[in-house]
């Protein structure tokens, strides 16, 4: 098959699967994730140790999470640290979305409950709501959200003992994280999240004036810890907002003040305006009553949140397409089976009698693909693609997953995922959204979340962790009995050091010749001493004649043995006699200045090894403190959170110094 023929079939395949993407518009989709803490006999139960031993009726298809199972219901089940996590597929935002969000959460909790061993109890830990926004404006929308809507979201979502909320710009979505909620309050939070995220995304894209958003608040915004994003804690206004409640007076960015209850009402009015035509009266009823003070805020609730009860999915129990991908399908001369699946795309292997091909289907085309496949409308194009020998088309990048395509091979599946940004916060100072302070590795690199090979789909071992990097081989000690930290290969002696030794030899020879030729037996002559000792006057001639004359060769200098045989380093412009080379202090694998520069003469025969200094923290890294004493007012008004600065470029290497030769020598 030629490239032209393959391209023609590719165009035909993409054309027949073309479908509108509801996630392309701001707040066209939302998703719900719930994390649960597990207990057995009152003791914590680590879900990571049990997940792969459970009778889970699903498959591990996510290339970014080796623990994640896609279930027939379309729900994703995984272990997020020690907690169990369940996530819904993307839910279209149209009238009735709040009730559908509650149903998805209830069914996910029921599926988890049915899989847990006997005696294991689940307790709600956190809620993550994702709202689709264009990737290009996600970061700016998150910064706007942090200083406008975030405190109001915390009042509704969090509980009296919660720490605050997270706002995370993710590829194609805005993720809002806080306390565990279920039932009608979850529906109200979903309505607030969708409307507020849509307002910020429209303002960030320039489709809505900035003045249409709620007023900016003078609050402290901290960098994210587990993922890139922003944290707005309960004490962000300079006092404990959750303890003060609706009557608390908050400073605005323009210097004015607004009561917390009024701030919530203004924020909900803006969010409600953007939901016009996308919601029903039932979707917004509970949130209307919370904003008006008819129902309590989340921070006013004293009873623990109840677990969601089982719901249902539509009429007839039809499985959503996210769960239908688990079923292999046979067509004339071929077998089609999913090998990779995320919320954004699914990759199917199309196996024929002679070879296999791969079909990449984006989320918005998945339902159409399954319908046309089962109806036989794709048999011709897939059969013709398999009949050829292959044209070398390789699925290898995230950009290729945006549209339907046919390929001859799949490269590293991890490269198909959307790139994530690294967090800026210090993992040692972050507080998770939950009832107690718990930290763990960032989700971008948490244990178990790594590349899962596609062939076969379950080739990764259960619970396998990413291998630790190989340790550097230890360096040999420089002197007998000396222990040093592993450092890069020691540099060789430079030309100035050799010149210094030669100069010392010449100096000793001159002194000896003067003593011998000028009547060194004079009774006033000083007694020669060993190197490093102070000369003393000899009171008698006998003391002079009894002292051996100095040797014609210098006393050997203690030298690091590890430098023998190394490459020649750069010379220094000013040599010193009898130098001791300075040990390389750079702890990084690639030294920036490989030359050993002589600095001073050490009289001691055994120098002490210099310890490697700790690496200096980068000036661009933000280190928030774990706790912050509340003050009456914040230190400064906060406008839009500035974007993080790019890391500074590494400094250029210094130019090599001009070589010089010691007196009396030839270079």
Backbone torsions as a table, in degrees:
resi	resn	phi	psi	omega
1	UNK	NA	129.6	179.6
2	UNK	-81.2	165.9	177.1
3	UNK	-61.5	-37.4	179.1
4	UNK	-64.8	-42.3	178.5
5	UNK	-65.9	-41.9	178.2
6	UNK	-63.7	-40.0	178.4
7	UNK	-64.7	-36.4	178.5
8	UNK	-65.1	-43.5	178.3
9	UNK	-66.5	-37.4	177.6
10	UNK	-62.0	-44.3	179.8
11	UNK	-63.2	-41.1	179.3
12	UNK	-65.1	-40.2	179.9
13	UNK	-65.1	-45.4	-179.3
14	UNK	-67.1	-35.0	-177.8
15	UNK	-67.6	-42.3	-176.8
16	UNK	-71.3	-21.8	-179.2
17	UNK	-99.8	5.6	-179.2
18	UNK	-61.2	132.9	-179.5
19	UNK	-153.6	150.1	178.0
20	UNK	-67.1	147.3	-179.4
21	UNK	-104.3	108.8	179.3
22	UNK	-66.0	-20.0	179.2
23	UNK	-80.3	-6.6	180.0
24	UNK	-71.8	-30.8	179.0
25	UNK	-85.4	147.7	177.1
26	UNK	-57.5	130.0	177.7
27	UNK	62.1	34.3	174.3
28	UNK	-80.9	-21.9	-179.6
29	UNK	-135.8	156.1	169.2
30	UNK	-142.4	159.1	177.4
31	UNK	-140.1	154.6	-177.4
32	UNK	-125.3	131.9	173.0
33	UNK	-122.0	137.1	174.3
34	UNK	-124.1	134.7	172.8
35	UNK	-107.7	140.3	-179.1
36	UNK	-125.0	132.2	167.7
37	UNK	-83.5	140.7	-176.5
38	UNK	-115.2	146.0	-178.5
39	UNK	-140.3	145.1	172.6
40	UNK	-134.4	123.1	-177.7
41	UNK	54.7	37.4	177.9
42	UNK	79.4	-0.7	-179.6
43	UNK	-107.5	147.0	178.8
44	UNK	-59.0	141.6	179.5
45	UNK	-116.5	115.6	-175.8
46	UNK	-80.1	112.2	-176.2
47	UNK	-69.6	-24.8	178.7
48	UNK	-60.2	-33.5	-176.6
49	UNK	-82.0	-9.8	-174.8
50	UNK	-116.5	-20.7	-168.3
51	UNK	-59.0	-40.1	-175.9
52	UNK	-84.2	0.0	175.1
53	UNK	-101.8	-1.1	-178.0
54	UNK	-89.7	152.5	178.3
55	UNK	-79.0	70.1	-175.4
56	UNK	-83.5	122.5	-178.9
57	UNK	-84.7	56.0	-178.2
58	UNK	-147.3	-172.0	-178.6
59	UNK	-132.6	150.7	175.6
60	UNK	-91.0	106.3	-174.9
61	UNK	-122.7	-7.8	-175.1
62	UNK	-81.3	117.4	-179.7
63	UNK	-69.7	-11.2	-179.5
64	UNK	-102.7	-1.7	-177.0
65	UNK	-148.1	104.9	-177.8
66	UNK	-70.5	-14.0	179.3
67	UNK	-94.3	-11.1	-169.8
68	UNK	-80.7	134.5	174.7
69	UNK	-113.8	132.5	168.7
70	UNK	-90.1	122.7	-176.8
71	UNK	-94.2	158.8	178.7
72	UNK	-57.8	-26.0	178.5
73	UNK	-73.4	-11.0	-174.9
74	UNK	96.7	-8.8	179.7
75	UNK	-77.3	147.4	173.7
76	UNK	-104.1	133.4	179.6
77	UNK	-121.0	131.4	179.8
78	UNK	-152.5	174.4	173.5
79	UNK	-107.5	118.7	177.4
80	UNK	-107.2	92.0	-168.2
81	UNK	68.1	-137.2	178.7
82	UNK	-81.8	-13.4	-177.8
83	UNK	-85.1	154.7	171.3
84	UNK	-89.9	138.1	-179.0
85	UNK	-125.8	134.2	174.5
86	UNK	-124.7	141.7	-176.1
87	UNK	-137.5	141.5	176.5
88	UNK	-85.6	156.7	168.8
89	UNK	-70.6	169.6	178.5
90	UNK	-57.6	133.6	-178.1
91	UNK	-108.4	123.5	178.3
92	UNK	-62.9	137.1	177.9
93	UNK	-88.3	99.8	175.1
94	UNK	-149.2	168.1	-175.3
95	UNK	-48.6	129.7	-176.6
96	UNK	98.4	3.8	-174.8
97	UNK	-66.0	-31.8	-178.8
98	UNK	-64.8	-42.3	178.1
99	UNK	-67.4	-39.1	178.7
100	UNK	-65.2	-35.3	176.7
101	UNK	-62.0	-43.1	177.8
102	UNK	-63.3	-39.7	-179.7
103	UNK	-65.5	-43.7	178.6
104	UNK	-61.1	-44.2	179.8
105	UNK	-63.6	-39.9	-179.9
106	UNK	-66.5	-43.3	179.6
107	UNK	-67.5	-36.1	177.6
108	UNK	-64.1	-42.8	177.4
109	UNK	-63.1	-38.8	178.4
110	UNK	-66.2	-40.0	177.8
111	UNK	-62.9	-42.9	178.6
112	UNK	-63.6	-43.5	-178.8
113	UNK	-61.0	-37.3	-179.6
114	UNK	-73.3	-16.4	-179.0
115	UNK	-97.5	-17.7	-175.2
116	UNK	-71.2	147.2	176.0
117	UNK	-62.4	160.7	179.9
118	UNK	-61.2	137.6	177.4
119	UNK	89.0	-5.7	179.7
120	UNK	-91.5	125.4	-179.8
121	UNK	-105.9	148.5	178.9
122	UNK	-113.0	144.4	179.6
123	UNK	-135.3	130.0	-178.3
124	UNK	-59.1	136.6	-176.5
125	UNK	-116.8	-49.4	-177.7
126	UNK	-155.6	164.4	177.7
127	UNK	-127.4	133.7	174.4
128	UNK	-124.1	122.3	176.9
129	UNK	-114.5	123.9	178.7
130	UNK	-107.5	133.2	178.8
131	UNK	-122.2	129.1	-176.6
132	UNK	-67.8	131.5	171.9
133	UNK	-141.7	151.1	177.1
134	UNK	-59.0	138.2	-178.3
135	UNK	-57.5	-35.0	-175.9
136	UNK	-63.4	-25.9	-177.5
137	UNK	-113.9	4.4	-174.1
138	UNK	-62.1	-42.7	-177.2
139	UNK	-67.0	-45.4	179.4
140	UNK	-65.1	-38.6	178.0
141	UNK	-63.1	-37.9	179.1
142	UNK	-65.8	-39.4	179.4
143	UNK	-67.2	-39.4	175.5
144	UNK	-64.0	-41.9	-177.7
145	UNK	-61.9	-38.9	-174.9
146	UNK	-61.2	-35.1	-174.6
147	UNK	-103.2	6.0	178.9
148	UNK	-124.8	-60.9	-172.6
149	UNK	-95.7	-21.6	-169.2
150	UNK	-58.9	-46.5	178.8
151	UNK	-60.7	-37.9	178.1
152	UNK	-65.5	-40.6	176.4
153	UNK	-59.6	-42.1	179.4
154	UNK	-62.4	-37.5	178.9
155	UNK	-62.3	-35.4	-176.5
156	UNK	-86.8	-39.6	-172.1
157	UNK	-86.6	-40.1	-172.3
158	UNK	-81.9	174.1	179.9
159	UNK	-119.3	173.2	-175.6
160	UNK	-56.5	-30.9	-176.6
161	UNK	-97.3	4.1	-176.3
162	UNK	-74.9	163.6	-176.1
163	UNK	-98.2	-28.2	-176.5
164	UNK	150.5	-169.7	-175.6
165	UNK	-121.7	156.5	175.2
166	UNK	-110.7	143.9	172.6
167	UNK	-124.9	115.0	-173.6
168	UNK	-122.8	118.0	171.2
169	UNK	-77.7	118.9	-179.6
170	UNK	-117.3	164.5	178.5
171	UNK	-59.0	113.5	176.6
172	UNK	78.1	9.4	-178.3
173	UNK	-161.6	164.8	173.2
174	UNK	-116.5	123.0	-177.0
175	UNK	-104.5	125.6	-179.6
176	UNK	-115.2	123.8	-171.3
177	UNK	-122.8	139.1	177.5
178	UNK	-165.1	-151.7	-174.4
179	UNK	-70.3	160.7	177.0
180	UNK	-71.1	128.7	174.2
181	UNK	-138.2	153.7	179.1
182	UNK	-149.0	172.6	176.2
183	UNK	68.4	-148.3	-176.9
184	UNK	-59.4	-34.8	178.6
185	UNK	-65.5	-35.8	175.9
186	UNK	-61.8	-41.5	176.8
187	UNK	-62.1	-39.7	178.0
188	UNK	-65.9	-42.7	178.6
189	UNK	-63.7	-39.6	178.3
190	UNK	-61.8	-42.2	179.0
191	UNK	-64.0	-44.5	178.6
192	UNK	-63.4	-43.0	-177.9
193	UNK	-63.5	-45.3	-178.5
194	UNK	-64.1	-48.6	-178.0
195	UNK	-65.5	-42.4	-177.9
196	UNK	-71.2	-40.1	178.0
197	UNK	-65.5	-38.2	178.2
198	UNK	-64.3	-41.3	179.4
199	UNK	-61.8	-42.9	-179.8
200	UNK	-69.5	-38.4	179.3
201	UNK	-65.4	-41.0	178.2
202	UNK	-65.5	-40.0	178.1
203	UNK	-67.9	-38.9	179.6
204	UNK	-66.2	-32.6	179.4
205	UNK	-84.6	-4.6	-179.9
206	UNK	84.4	9.6	179.6
207	UNK	-89.9	-0.6	-178.7
208	UNK	-148.9	136.5	-178.8
209	UNK	-66.0	146.4	179.1
210	UNK	-62.4	-29.4	-179.3
211	UNK	-68.3	-14.6	179.4
212	UNK	-78.1	-13.3	178.4
213	UNK	-81.3	164.8	174.2
214	UNK	-60.2	157.7	-179.5
215	UNK	-62.1	146.0	175.7
216	UNK	-65.1	144.9	-179.9
217	UNK	-108.6	144.7	177.4
218	UNK	-84.5	86.6	-176.5
219	UNK	-131.9	163.4	177.4
220	UNK	-92.1	127.4	178.7
221	UNK	-115.0	124.9	-178.1
222	UNK	-103.9	154.1	178.0
223	UNK	-72.9	154.1	178.1
224	UNK	-67.8	160.1	-176.9
225	UNK	-113.3	-58.8	-175.6
226	UNK	-76.4	-35.1	174.7
227	UNK	-136.2	164.3	176.5
228	UNK	-63.8	137.9	178.8
229	UNK	157.1	-154.4	-172.1
230	UNK	-137.0	145.2	178.0
231	UNK	-115.5	131.7	174.5
232	UNK	-119.5	103.5	-175.4
233	UNK	-84.5	168.8	-177.3
234	UNK	-63.7	-25.4	178.9
235	UNK	-99.0	17.4	-178.7
236	UNK	-58.8	-33.5	178.6
237	UNK	-74.1	-3.2	-175.1
238	UNK	102.5	-0.2	175.6
239	UNK	-151.2	173.2	-178.2
240	UNK	-80.5	97.7	-177.4
241	UNK	-64.3	-38.9	-176.5
242	UNK	-68.3	-30.6	176.8
243	UNK	-78.0	-33.0	-177.9
244	UNK	-77.7	-37.1	175.5
245	UNK	78.7	-156.1	-172.7
246	UNK	-61.2	-31.9	-173.6
247	UNK	-81.8	-5.6	-178.0
248	UNK	-64.3	139.9	177.2
249	UNK	-95.3	123.1	-178.1
250	UNK	-109.6	140.6	178.4
251	UNK	-79.6	138.6	175.4
252	UNK	-93.5	163.0	-179.9
253	UNK	-65.4	-24.7	179.9
254	UNK	-88.1	5.7	177.8
255	UNK	99.4	-13.4	178.1
256	UNK	-79.9	-173.7	179.6
257	UNK	-131.4	154.5	177.6
258	UNK	-147.8	139.1	177.2
259	UNK	-70.8	147.7	-177.5
260	UNK	-60.6	-39.1	178.3
261	UNK	-64.7	-40.4	177.4
262	UNK	-68.2	-37.7	177.1
263	UNK	-60.6	-41.6	177.5
264	UNK	-63.8	-42.8	-179.1
265	UNK	-64.3	-41.6	177.5
266	UNK	-63.3	-43.0	-179.5
267	UNK	-63.5	-41.7	-179.2
268	UNK	-69.0	-35.0	177.5
269	UNK	-62.4	-40.4	177.1
270	UNK	-66.5	-44.7	179.6
271	UNK	-63.3	-41.1	-179.0
272	UNK	-63.9	-36.1	179.1
273	UNK	-62.3	-39.2	-178.6
274	UNK	-75.8	-13.6	179.3
275	UNK	-87.2	0.1	-178.4
276	UNK	-58.3	128.4	-179.5
277	UNK	82.7	-6.7	-179.0
278	UNK	-115.3	-3.2	-175.8
279	UNK	-136.5	162.8	174.8
280	UNK	-107.4	166.3	176.8
281	UNK	-57.0	-34.4	178.9
282	UNK	-67.4	-30.7	-179.5
283	UNK	-64.0	-31.2	-172.1
284	UNK	-111.7	-1.7	-173.5
285	UNK	-63.2	-48.6	-176.7
286	UNK	-64.8	-40.9	-180.0
287	UNK	-67.3	-35.3	175.2
288	UNK	-57.9	-43.4	-176.7
289	UNK	-73.0	-33.0	176.3
290	UNK	-67.5	-45.3	-179.2
291	UNK	-64.1	-33.6	-179.7
292	UNK	-80.0	-6.7	-179.6
293	UNK	88.4	6.2	179.2
294	UNK	-78.2	-26.0	175.9
295	UNK	-121.6	151.2	-176.2
296	UNK	-70.4	153.0	169.5
297	UNK	-69.7	165.8	175.2
298	UNK	-62.4	-36.5	-179.3
299	UNK	-74.1	-7.9	177.8
300	UNK	-99.0	-7.1	179.2
301	UNK	-75.7	132.5	179.1
302	UNK	-106.1	-26.3	-180.0
303	UNK	-79.8	145.0	177.7
304	UNK	-63.7	147.1	-178.8
305	UNK	-66.3	136.9	178.9
306	UNK	-79.2	149.5	176.4
307	UNK	-72.0	147.4	179.9
308	UNK	-67.2	146.5	176.3
309	UNK	-94.0	159.8	-173.7
310	UNK	-62.1	141.6	176.4
311	UNK	-115.4	-151.2	-180.0
312	UNK	-151.2	161.0	-179.3
313	UNK	-115.3	94.1	169.5
314	UNK	62.2	-172.1	-177.4
315	UNK	-90.8	144.6	175.3
316	UNK	76.8	1.7	178.7
317	UNK	62.8	28.6	-179.6
318	UNK	-67.0	132.5	-179.2
319	UNK	-74.1	139.5	174.6
320	UNK	-68.8	160.9	-176.5
321	UNK	-64.2	-27.0	178.4
322	UNK	-64.3	-28.0	174.6
323	UNK	-91.0	-27.3	-179.1
324	UNK	-68.7	-17.2	-179.6
325	UNK	-67.7	-16.1	-179.5
326	UNK	-70.8	-20.3	-176.5
327	UNK	-85.4	126.1	174.1
328	UNK	-76.3	146.0	-176.7
329	UNK	-126.2	137.4	179.3
330	UNK	-109.4	129.6	174.8
331	UNK	-124.9	165.1	-177.9
332	UNK	-54.7	116.9	176.6
333	UNK	77.9	10.5	-178.4
334	UNK	-158.7	159.7	175.9
335	UNK	-131.2	131.3	-175.6
336	UNK	-116.1	126.6	-177.2
337	UNK	-146.3	137.8	178.8
338	UNK	-72.4	136.6	176.3
339	UNK	-119.6	-20.8	176.5
340	UNK	-140.2	141.1	179.3
341	UNK	-152.1	126.5	169.8
342	UNK	-128.0	178.3	175.5
343	UNK	-69.3	-18.4	-176.9
344	UNK	-93.6	-31.2	-176.4
345	UNK	-158.2	162.8	175.6
346	UNK	-135.1	137.0	178.0
347	UNK	-111.9	126.3	179.2
348	UNK	-109.1	141.4	169.4
349	UNK	-90.8	128.2	176.9
350	UNK	-108.7	102.1	-173.5
351	UNK	-99.5	122.2	176.2
352	UNK	-109.4	-177.1	-179.3
353	UNK	-67.4	-29.2	-176.7
354	UNK	-104.1	-32.6	-177.9
355	UNK	-159.2	176.0	178.4
356	UNK	-119.6	149.1	172.5
357	UNK	-127.5	175.7	-176.0
358	UNK	-135.0	135.4	178.6
359	UNK	-113.7	122.0	176.8
360	UNK	-99.9	123.4	-175.3
361	UNK	-121.5	118.2	176.5
362	UNK	-70.1	163.2	-175.0
363	UNK	-54.5	-45.9	-173.7
364	UNK	-71.7	-11.7	178.1
365	UNK	-106.2	-1.1	-172.3
366	UNK	-65.2	-47.5	-178.6
367	UNK	-61.5	-42.2	179.1
368	UNK	-65.3	-39.4	179.0
369	UNK	-60.4	-45.9	-178.2
370	UNK	-65.8	-38.9	179.1
371	UNK	-65.9	-48.4	-179.2
372	UNK	-66.9	-34.4	179.5
373	UNK	-65.1	-48.2	-179.0
374	UNK	-69.0	-25.9	177.5
375	UNK	-82.3	-6.8	178.4
376	UNK	85.6	6.3	-177.0
377	UNK	-76.1	-10.6	178.2
378	UNK	-105.6	2.5	-176.4
379	UNK	-61.2	-42.3	-174.6
380	UNK	-67.3	-50.0	-176.2
381	UNK	-66.9	-38.2	178.3
382	UNK	-70.1	-39.5	179.0
383	UNK	-64.7	-40.9	178.7
384	UNK	-66.6	-36.3	178.8
385	UNK	-67.7	-38.5	179.1
386	UNK	-71.2	-27.3	-176.5
387	UNK	-68.3	-27.9	179.8
388	UNK	-80.1	165.0	-179.0
389	UNK	-76.3	-7.0	-177.6
390	UNK	102.8	143.3	-176.9
391	UNK	-115.1	12.9	177.3
392	UNK	77.7	22.1	177.8
393	UNK	-78.3	123.5	-175.3
394	UNK	-121.9	129.9	174.0
395	UNK	-84.4	110.7	-169.8
396	UNK	-138.9	-1.4	-175.9
397	UNK	-142.9	159.4	179.3
398	UNK	-65.6	-34.0	-178.8
399	UNK	-60.8	-32.2	-179.1
400	UNK	-69.7	-22.0	-176.9
401	UNK	-78.6	-5.4	-178.1
402	UNK	-71.9	-20.4	-179.5
403	UNK	-132.8	160.3	178.4
404	UNK	-67.7	138.9	-178.1
405	UNK	-157.1	156.7	175.9
406	UNK	-111.4	137.1	-174.8
407	UNK	-140.0	157.7	178.7
408	UNK	-93.0	-18.6	-179.3
409	UNK	-156.8	160.9	176.0
410	UNK	-120.1	126.3	178.5
411	UNK	-80.8	-152.1	-178.9
412	UNK	-59.6	115.1	-178.3
413	UNK	-60.5	-28.1	179.7
414	UNK	-63.5	-26.7	179.4
415	UNK	-74.3	-10.4	178.5
416	UNK	-82.9	-13.3	-178.6
417	UNK	-79.1	150.5	176.4
418	UNK	-66.7	136.3	-179.1
419	UNK	-67.3	140.5	178.2
420	UNK	-108.9	151.1	177.6
421	UNK	-90.2	148.1	179.9
422	UNK	-76.8	144.1	177.7
423	UNK	-69.0	154.5	179.9
424	UNK	-100.3	-18.0	-176.2
425	UNK	-78.6	163.3	178.2
426	UNK	-84.4	119.6	-179.0
427	UNK	-58.9	-23.5	-178.8
428	UNK	-77.8	-7.9	-176.0
429	UNK	-120.7	3.0	-175.7
430	UNK	-83.6	150.9	175.3
431	UNK	-117.1	126.5	180.0
432	UNK	-75.6	159.4	173.1
433	UNK	-76.6	107.0	-177.5
434	UNK	175.0	-172.1	-173.1
435	UNK	-85.1	-14.3	179.0
436	UNK	-143.9	164.3	-176.0
437	UNK	-77.4	111.3	176.9
438	UNK	-138.2	134.6	178.0
439	UNK	-122.6	155.8	177.5
440	UNK	-157.0	169.3	-179.8
441	UNK	-56.2	149.2	-179.9
442	UNK	-57.6	147.4	-176.2
443	UNK	-64.6	-25.3	177.2
444	UNK	-64.3	-24.0	-179.9
445	UNK	-137.1	28.9	-176.0
446	UNK	-71.5	157.0	-179.1
447	UNK	-58.3	136.1	179.3
448	UNK	88.5	-16.8	179.8
449	UNK	-94.6	90.8	-177.0
450	UNK	-152.7	-178.9	-177.1
451	UNK	-61.5	131.1	175.5
452	UNK	-110.2	116.1	-177.3
453	UNK	-59.8	142.4	-176.0
454	UNK	-83.4	-19.7	-174.7
455	UNK	-126.6	108.2	-8.1
456	UNK	-75.2	167.2	-174.2
457	UNK	-60.4	-31.6	-175.4
458	UNK	-109.1	37.0	-175.6
459	UNK	-74.3	-23.6	179.1
460	UNK	-70.5	137.3	178.7
461	UNK	-69.5	143.4	179.4
462	UNK	-59.1	130.2	176.4
463	UNK	70.1	10.6	-177.4
464	UNK	-67.3	137.2	-179.8
465	UNK	-101.4	159.3	176.6
466	UNK	-63.6	134.1	-178.3
467	UNK	-65.4	144.7	177.7
468	UNK	-72.8	148.9	180.0
469	UNK	-65.8	151.9	178.5
470	UNK	-63.3	132.2	176.8
471	UNK	-71.2	151.5	178.4
472	UNK	-70.6	141.1	177.7
473	UNK	-65.7	138.5	-179.2
474	UNK	-70.0	147.3	177.3
475	UNK	-82.1	150.7	175.0
476	UNK	-68.5	142.4	178.3
477	UNK	-61.1	146.2	-178.8
478	UNK	-70.2	-36.5	-177.6
479	UNK	-131.2	157.9	177.8
480	UNK	-57.3	129.6	179.1
481	UNK	82.4	-1.5	-178.2
482	UNK	-91.1	139.0	177.7
483	UNK	-119.6	127.0	-178.5
484	UNK	-128.1	157.6	175.8
485	UNK	-74.2	152.4	177.4
486	UNK	-59.0	127.3	179.5
487	UNK	-134.4	167.4	176.0
488	UNK	-62.8	166.2	-177.4
489	UNK	-53.8	131.9	-175.5
490	UNK	-68.3	141.5	179.5
491	UNK	-76.4	159.5	178.8
492	UNK	-78.5	166.2	175.2
493	UNK	-65.0	140.2	-179.6
494	UNK	-87.4	169.5	179.9
495	UNK	-59.3	-41.6	178.8
496	UNK	-59.0	-33.5	179.1
497	UNK	-65.7	-45.4	178.4
498	UNK	-62.2	-42.2	178.1
499	UNK	-61.3	-37.0	179.3
500	UNK	-64.0	-40.2	178.3
501	UNK	-62.7	-43.9	179.8
502	UNK	-62.5	-42.6	179.0
503	UNK	-61.4	-38.1	178.6
504	UNK	-64.3	-40.7	178.7
505	UNK	-61.4	-45.8	-179.6
506	UNK	-61.5	-42.9	-178.6
507	UNK	-62.9	-44.8	179.6
508	UNK	-62.5	-40.6	179.4
509	UNK	-63.1	-41.2	179.1
510	UNK	-63.8	-42.5	179.1
511	UNK	-62.3	-43.1	-178.7
512	UNK	-64.5	-41.5	-178.6
513	UNK	-66.4	-36.6	178.3
514	UNK	-64.5	-43.2	-179.2
515	UNK	-62.5	-41.7	-176.0
516	UNK	-74.5	-38.7	-174.3
517	UNK	-86.1	-24.0	-176.6
518	UNK	-99.9	24.1	176.6
519	UNK	74.1	56.0	-178.4
520	UNK	-60.7	-9.1	179.5
521	UNK	-81.1	4.9	177.8
522	UNK	-57.2	138.8	-175.2
523	UNK	-68.9	-14.1	177.2
524	UNK	-94.9	4.6	-178.1
525	UNK	-77.3	144.4	177.3
526	UNK	-74.4	149.6	178.5
527	UNK	-77.6	128.3	175.8
528	UNK	-60.9	143.8	-179.3
529	UNK	-127.7	170.2	176.2
530	UNK	-71.6	159.5	179.7
531	UNK	-58.2	133.1	178.1
532	UNK	95.6	-9.9	178.8
533	UNK	-99.5	156.8	179.5
534	UNK	-89.4	130.9	-178.4
535	UNK	-69.5	144.0	177.3
536	UNK	-125.5	149.1	-178.9
537	UNK	-70.7	140.6	178.6
538	UNK	-90.9	127.1	-178.0
539	UNK	-75.1	-22.9	-176.4
540	UNK	-135.4	161.8	176.9
541	UNK	-66.8	-32.6	-176.2
542	UNK	-60.2	-37.3	-178.7
543	UNK	-65.3	-27.7	179.6
544	UNK	-75.1	-45.6	-176.6
545	UNK	-68.4	-23.8	-179.9
546	UNK	-81.9	-11.2	-179.0
547	UNK	-92.8	129.7	-179.1
548	UNK	-68.8	143.3	176.8
549	UNK	-66.2	155.4	-179.6
550	UNK	-65.8	148.1	-179.6
551	UNK	-71.0	155.8	178.6
552	UNK	-77.8	-11.3	179.3
553	UNK	-109.6	142.8	-178.0
554	UNK	-71.1	159.1	174.7
555	UNK	-67.1	130.9	-177.8
556	UNK	-60.8	139.9	176.9
557	UNK	-90.9	137.4	176.3
558	UNK	-64.0	119.9	-174.4
559	UNK	-120.3	142.8	175.2
560	UNK	-64.7	121.3	-177.4
561	UNK	-69.6	-23.6	-177.3
562	UNK	-69.0	-14.7	-178.0
563	UNK	-85.3	-10.4	-176.9
564	UNK	-68.1	130.0	178.9
565	UNK	88.6	-2.3	179.3
566	UNK	-80.4	167.0	-179.1
567	UNK	-67.8	157.8	-178.4
568	UNK	-72.3	131.9	-179.7
569	UNK	-87.4	176.9	179.8
570	UNK	-75.9	136.5	-179.0
571	UNK	-73.3	159.0	177.5
572	UNK	-105.4	144.4	-176.3
573	UNK	-71.0	-19.7	-176.8
574	UNK	-129.0	96.7	178.8
575	UNK	-76.5	160.3	175.6
576	UNK	-127.7	143.3	179.4
577	UNK	-68.1	145.4	179.1
578	UNK	45.5	60.9	-177.2
579	UNK	-84.2	160.2	169.2
580	UNK	-113.8	120.7	-176.7
581	UNK	-64.5	139.1	178.4
582	UNK	-78.1	131.9	178.9
583	UNK	-67.8	141.5	179.6
584	UNK	-63.6	126.8	-175.7
585	UNK	-97.4	-11.5	-176.1
586	UNK	-70.8	116.5	-178.1
587	UNK	-79.2	-5.6	-177.2
588	UNK	-77.7	156.0	-177.5
589	UNK	-60.2	-30.5	-177.3
590	UNK	-110.6	105.1	-177.8
591	UNK	-68.2	143.3	179.9
592	UNK	-83.1	-26.2	178.2
593	UNK	-133.1	91.3	-170.5
594	UNK	-72.3	-13.0	-175.3
595	UNK	-79.5	141.6	174.8
596	UNK	-90.2	116.6	-173.7
597	UNK	-98.4	120.3	176.9
598	UNK	-64.7	139.5	-177.7
599	UNK	-122.8	-40.9	-175.5
600	UNK	-159.1	164.5	177.7
601	UNK	-91.9	127.3	179.7
602	UNK	-105.7	116.4	179.9
603	UNK	-73.2	-24.4	-177.5
604	UNK	-68.5	139.9	-177.7
605	UNK	-71.1	-24.5	-175.7
606	UNK	-124.0	101.1	179.6
607	UNK	-71.0	152.9	176.7
608	UNK	-88.5	133.9	-178.9
609	UNK	-65.1	136.5	178.5
610	UNK	-79.9	130.8	179.1
611	UNK	-74.7	145.4	177.2
612	UNK	-74.1	129.8	-179.6
613	UNK	-73.4	156.8	175.8
614	UNK	-69.9	144.3	178.8
615	UNK	-60.3	140.8	179.0
616	UNK	-77.3	129.9	179.5
617	UNK	-60.6	148.8	178.0
618	UNK	-68.6	138.8	-179.9
619	UNK	-69.2	-15.1	-179.0
620	UNK	-87.2	-9.8	-178.2
621	UNK	-82.2	132.5	180.0
622	UNK	-94.6	131.0	179.4
623	UNK	-117.6	89.5	178.2
624	UNK	-72.7	154.6	177.1
625	UNK	-86.3	152.1	-177.5
626	UNK	-67.2	-36.8	179.5
627	UNK	-131.3	150.3	-178.4
628	UNK	-133.7	120.0	180.0
629	UNK	-64.0	130.2	-178.8
630	UNK	-66.8	144.0	176.2
631	UNK	-123.5	169.8	-177.3
632	UNK	-66.3	-38.1	-179.8
633	UNK	-140.6	154.5	176.6
634	UNK	-67.2	161.8	-175.6
635	UNK	-67.5	-30.5	-179.9
636	UNK	-156.9	150.7	174.6
637	UNK	-65.2	142.5	-178.7
638	UNK	-110.6	122.0	171.6
639	UNK	-91.6	-148.4	176.0
640	UNK	-57.3	136.7	178.6
641	UNK	-64.5	123.9	-178.1
642	UNK	-66.7	146.8	177.8
643	UNK	-66.4	149.3	-179.8
644	UNK	-63.4	137.8	179.8
645	UNK	-70.1	150.5	176.6
646	UNK	-70.2	152.0	179.6
647	UNK	-64.3	142.4	-179.7
648	UNK	-67.6	147.9	178.8
649	UNK	-69.2	150.9	179.4
650	UNK	-64.7	145.3	-179.8
651	UNK	-66.1	147.5	179.4
652	UNK	-68.4	149.5	179.5
653	UNK	-65.2	144.4	179.8
654	UNK	-67.9	147.1	178.9
655	UNK	-68.5	146.7	179.9
656	UNK	-66.7	140.8	179.0
657	UNK	-71.0	158.6	179.8
658	UNK	-75.1	126.5	-178.1
659	UNK	-64.2	144.6	172.9
660	UNK	-130.4	152.2	-178.4
661	UNK	-107.1	139.8	175.7
662	UNK	-63.7	154.2	178.4
663	UNK	-58.9	136.2	176.4
664	UNK	82.7	7.3	179.8
665	UNK	-123.2	165.8	178.9
666	UNK	-119.9	126.1	179.5
667	UNK	-82.2	NA	NA
